[in-house]
Structure formats: structure tokens, C-alpha cells
Amino acid sequence: MSDNRFILEKYDPTTSYFQQKKFDCGNKLINKFVHGSLKKQVSRHFSQAYVLLDLDDNERFSAFYNLTSFKLQGSELDTISQGSLPRDIPCVRLVMLGVNTSLQNKGLGRKLMSDALHRVHRASKEIGIYGLYLDAEPSAINFYLSLGFNRLDEANTDGSNVNETGKMFLSIDVINALLD
Ligand SMILES: CC(C)(COP(=O)(O)OP(=O)(O)OC[C@H]1O[C@@H](n2cnc3c(N)ncnc32)[C@H](O)[C@@H]1OP(=O)(O)O)[C@@H](O)C(=O)NCCC(=O)NCCS
């Protein structure tokens, strides 16, 4: 796959993207969101989205992610944070991420996440951001672990999880260490 086959650009809700309504990443909820809600969400400023267009296929809508601001409870970070934290923690939330099934496992998800980390890194120089939070689909938890995210499950004293969720977090310290 050539490096310049794809362009990643800010999603413009006034544009009609080729095959956006046919986007299929294998996850029904994410597909439905892209077909019916993404345009409205972005035009109402509830999130900003970034879209990957395939230049070999009429600039087809091939992958996307979207980011929003988010308030995390300090107690949610107990398992990964030393020292006390305020009750409300300002974060960025990765709302959704999806790659068309025909293009999965080619490094595009990783490429989009790298773009997201650069954006969070830049924004954190202007606005207080403690890290990047997301709610992962069970099938994608390993993908995010491989990128350095921590799980925010409640741990038992023996290290096992009492309450398995897909809540995951990457602190701004780690992002800065990668990108500063
Ligand atoms: C999860 C998703 C975005 C990953 O995108 P992708 O383009 O297939 O991922 P990449 O090719 O960049 O993979 C990066 C690495 O993660 C691994 N990986 C990808 N998907 C994985 C999964 N579901 N579970 C475990 N590892 C996974 C790859 O093997 C690769 O590892 P490597 O670099 O060591 O070879 C994509 O599979 C997808 O759209 N899934 C359906 C929607 C979804 O679950 N989105 C996440 C919602 S929170």
C-alpha cells in the first residue's frame, strides 16, 4: 500500500463524502453513527472528526475518528495514579474510531491514533488536558493496550478485575514523553 494513497483531513460537515453512507468497520453502532449522526454532531460542535480518504477509490470515506472534551472523575484514575487528584479531571475523549473492514490490519488504525495523539499534545499546550480517555469495544482493547493505554478497571487486591469495562486512559505525561 503506497504511503500517498490516503489523505487524512478534518471532517467538513458541509461536504458530501463518497460512500460515507456505506462505511462499514464491522461495528454496527459505529457504522450507524457515521451514516446518520456524524454530520450533525460535528456541525453542532459536539465533536471534531478526522477522516481518511482513499485516493485510489474516488476519495472514498475509509476511516475516521472523532474527539470531544470530557470530564473524568478523579476516582476513576485510582488504579493508575499515585497521589490525590481533584474530583473532576479535564480530558479529551476519543469518541469513536473505525477503519473500513477491507482496509483493516494495514496500519491505518495506528496511523489515525498517532494523528489523534499529536492533536491532544498540541491542544494541551493551550488548554489543561490531563490525558486521552476512551471507552473501548471489548474487541479493540488489545489494540489500545498496544498503543500504551492503561485500563481503568477496578482492581481487586490480588490484581484481578472486579468490574471489567472498556474504560482506558493515556496520560498527557506519556504523550509528552513521546512527542515533546
Ligand atoms: C480497531 C481498529 C480501529 C484497528 O484499526 P486497524 O487499521 O485494523 O489497526 P492497525 O492495522 O493499525 O493495527 C495496529 C496494531 O493493532 C493490532 N490490532 C488491530 N486490531 C486489533 C484488535 N481488534 N485486537 C488486537 N489487536 C489489534 C494489529 O495487529 C497491529 O499490531 P502490529 O502493529 O503489532 O501488527 C479497526 O479494527 C476497527 O475499525 N474495528 C472496528 C471498530 C472498533 O472496534 N473501533 C474501536 C472502537 S473503541
The ligand as an SDF file (V2000), in Angstrom:
LIG
                    3D

 48 50  0  0  0  0  0  0  0  0999 V2000
   -9.7780   -1.2760   15.9940 C   0  0  0  0  0  0  0  0  0  0  0  0
   -9.4630   -0.7340   14.5880 C   0  0  0  0  0  0  0  0  0  0  0  0
   -9.7250    0.7590   14.5260 C   0  0  0  0  0  0  0  0  0  0  0  0
   -7.9610   -1.0130   14.3210 C   0  0  0  0  0  0  0  0  0  0  0  0
   -7.6460   -0.4920   13.0300 O   0  0  0  0  0  0  0  0  0  0  0  0
   -6.6550   -1.2610   12.0520 P   0  0  0  0  0  0  0  0  0  0  0  0
   -6.3440   -0.3640   10.9160 O   0  0  0  0  0  0  0  0  0  0  0  0
   -7.2050   -2.5910   11.7340 O   0  0  0  0  0  0  0  0  0  0  0  0
   -5.3830   -1.4450   13.0170 O   0  0  0  0  0  0  0  0  0  0  0  0
   -3.8620   -1.4460   12.5990 P   0  0  0  0  0  0  0  0  0  0  0  0
   -3.6760   -2.2080   11.3260 O   0  0  0  0  0  0  0  0  0  0  0  0
   -3.3150   -0.0630   12.6550 O   0  0  0  0  0  0  0  0  0  0  0  0
   -3.2750   -2.3030   13.7920 O   0  0  0  0  0  0  0  0  0  0  0  0
   -2.3370   -1.7980   14.6810 C   0  0  0  0  0  0  0  0  0  0  0  0
   -1.9420   -2.9260   15.5910 C   0  0  0  0  0  0  0  0  0  0  0  0
   -3.0200   -3.3540   16.4060 O   0  0  0  0  0  0  0  0  0  0  0  0
   -3.3190   -4.7150   16.1760 C   0  0  0  0  0  0  0  0  0  0  0  0
   -4.7700   -4.8160   16.1830 N   0  0  0  0  0  0  0  0  0  0  0  0
   -5.6200   -4.2470   15.3260 C   0  0  0  0  0  0  0  0  0  0  0  0
   -6.8910   -4.5410   15.6570 N   0  0  0  0  0  0  0  0  0  0  0  0
   -6.8120   -5.3150   16.7590 C   0  0  0  0  0  0  0  0  0  0  0  0
   -7.7570   -5.9550   17.5820 C   0  0  0  0  0  0  0  0  0  0  0  0
   -9.0740   -5.8450   17.3430 N   0  0  0  0  0  0  0  0  0  0  0  0
   -7.3160   -6.6760   18.6250 N   0  0  0  0  0  0  0  0  0  0  0  0
   -5.9850   -6.8030   18.8640 C   0  0  0  0  0  0  0  0  0  0  0  0
   -5.0370   -6.2160   18.1320 N   0  0  0  0  0  0  0  0  0  0  0  0
   -5.4470   -5.4960   17.0990 C   0  0  0  0  0  0  0  0  0  0  0  0
   -2.7120   -5.0550   14.8310 C   0  0  0  0  0  0  0  0  0  0  0  0
   -2.3660   -6.4130   14.7490 O   0  0  0  0  0  0  0  0  0  0  0  0
   -1.4830   -4.1630   14.8280 C   0  0  0  0  0  0  0  0  0  0  0  0
   -0.4350   -4.7180   15.5750 O   0  0  0  0  0  0  0  0  0  0  0  0
    1.0560   -4.6810   14.9840 P   0  0  0  0  0  0  0  0  0  0  0  0
    1.3500   -3.2500   14.6490 O   0  0  0  0  0  0  0  0  0  0  0  0
    1.8710   -5.2250   16.1200 O   0  0  0  0  0  0  0  0  0  0  0  0
    0.9870   -5.5570   13.7900 O   0  0  0  0  0  0  0  0  0  0  0  0
  -10.2820   -1.4920   13.4850 C   0  0  0  0  0  0  0  0  0  0  0  0
  -10.0510   -2.8710   13.6170 O   0  0  0  0  0  0  0  0  0  0  0  0
  -11.7750   -1.2160   13.5440 C   0  0  0  0  0  0  0  0  0  0  0  0
  -12.2740   -0.2820   12.9050 O   0  0  0  0  0  0  0  0  0  0  0  0
  -12.5280   -2.0650   14.2820 N   0  0  0  0  0  0  0  0  0  0  0  0
  -13.9840   -1.9620   14.3780 C   0  0  0  0  0  0  0  0  0  0  0  0
  -14.4180   -0.7480   15.1290 C   0  0  0  0  0  0  0  0  0  0  0  0
  -13.8190   -0.6930   16.5130 C   0  0  0  0  0  0  0  0  0  0  0  0
  -13.8230   -1.6460   17.2830 O   0  0  0  0  0  0  0  0  0  0  0  0
  -13.3130    0.5150   16.8440 N   0  0  0  0  0  0  0  0  0  0  0  0
  -12.7720    0.8150   18.1460 C   0  0  0  0  0  0  0  0  0  0  0  0
  -13.9050    1.2660   18.9850 C   0  0  0  0  0  0  0  0  0  0  0  0
  -13.3700    1.7320   20.5640 S   0  0  0  0  0  0  0  0  0  0  0  0
  1  2  1  0
  2  3  1  0
  2  4  1  0
  2 36  1  0
  4  5  1  0
  5  6  1  0
  6  7  2  0
  6  8  1  0
  6  9  1  0
  9 10  1  0
 10 11  2  0
 10 12  1  0
 10 13  1  0
 13 14  1  0
 14 15  1  0
 15 16  1  0
 15 30  1  0
 16 17  1  0
 17 18  1  0
 17 28  1  0
 18 19  1  0
 18 27  1  0
 19 20  2  0
 20 21  1  0
 21 22  1  0
 21 27  2  0
 22 23  1  0
 22 24  2  0
 24 25  1  0
 25 26  2  0
 26 27  1  0
 28 29  1  0
 28 30  1  0
 30 31  1  0
 31 32  1  0
 32 33  2  0
 32 34  1  0
 32 35  1  0
 36 37  1  0
 36 38  1  0
 38 39  2  0
 38 40  1  0
 40 41  1  0
 41 42  1  0
 42 43  1  0
 43 44  2  0
 43 45  1  0
 45 46  1  0
 46 47  1  0
 47 48  1  0
M  END
$$$$
